[in-house]
């Protein structure tokens, strides 16, 4: 059985709103613009993008937040140089990116800018542009902004940035409005990745109130965000945990969540979505019984969705594409294996802290542990994702050639599983995903495939 072209979920047609158009863009990736400040992310890029945003979208008031990177201050300065003095910019400081829709709605801004490189290492940073409704800009608008940059002149009198603490209070009030979790029922270890969640999660789940709550990686210094911590590097969390504890791990801007179950096994977005889909279905809040996921989802996840008679819709990689598909299909739940989970009745974007609260609510509702839920509801195919570092992103022809190599190999070996090979949307990396019904088949296929790919690249 060859499962490369998934047959258990509805495939999105490549429409203008859902097609991954990242190859048509020079600066914007799948999640904003990222790079190394003063190297691949320059003042010229940021200021010209912002000037183009003003000409294209004409905002009068902008909300600004950031994660804990040291370089955020200089990027904030670059942003102000791109806008004219007519534009008001309020900086609400260090906040999870999921807070932005709350700030826009409660404080009446026209758009938002998030200074963050999410899960990337501390030397990276970037900007994400958010529309008035709290959603990431569409590919079409990002392309228009880039096209307009060619005719942009920077303002002679630029905007200034004002600081405000009001955003923190608004976001905290929002979280408290949905936080009815009895934390005494859980023995938790929480990893904040030395990132944007470090303070708000401590206020929401105080360590001092229970011996069953432990916080780690919650001492940011500007240069340790995501360092041996967070949703993309859970080994330290696993090492700290004891059998029977439940782990929660955020990434740098806290828009994603990865759980560690009571058997110290990683529970990624597939497991979390399966849990939340079952929960929302039971409480009659899973509209149309529909769930949206991306091509990265595990084949075992697809089977679990089918067994529960959920309508599963697939999109390209990127939570913005998940959000767009959710709107198109009137689905309230969607997400990625990486831990971006969107529940649109609360927010139009992913928020790791909201996901965290919902996971605990679901476990309380089913009176179960995360370990037991996954044993009973989802059998994940062994899967491995390898990132191959590149000098520059592969072009379309090179990527097609590598996929042909994988296709020929999978036919030769009659792979019981699938592969997925794609360029990263945020870094010069080639992402190679392989999964198979058993671990030995997966490892063997992956080893031979990587050898063939490296031979081609070299």
Secondary structure by P-SEA (a helix, b strand, c coil): ccccccccbbbbccccccccccccccccccccccccccccccaaaaaaaaaaaaaaccccbbbbbbccccaaaaaaaaaaaaccccbbbbbcccccccaaaaaaaaacccbbbbbccccccccccbbbbbccccccccaaaaaaaaaaccccccccbbbbbbbbaaaaaaaaaaaaaaccccccccbbbbbccccccccccccccccccccccccccccccccccccccccccaaaaaaaccccbbbbbbcccccbbbbbccccccccaaaaaaaaaaaaaaaccccccbbbbcccccaaaaaaaaaaccbbbbbcccaaaaaaaaaaaccccccccccccccccccccccaaaaaaaaaaaaaaacccaaaaaaccccccbbbbbbbbbcccccaaaaaaaaaaaaaaaaaaccccbbbbbccccccbbbbbbbcccaaaaaaaaaaaaaaaaaaac
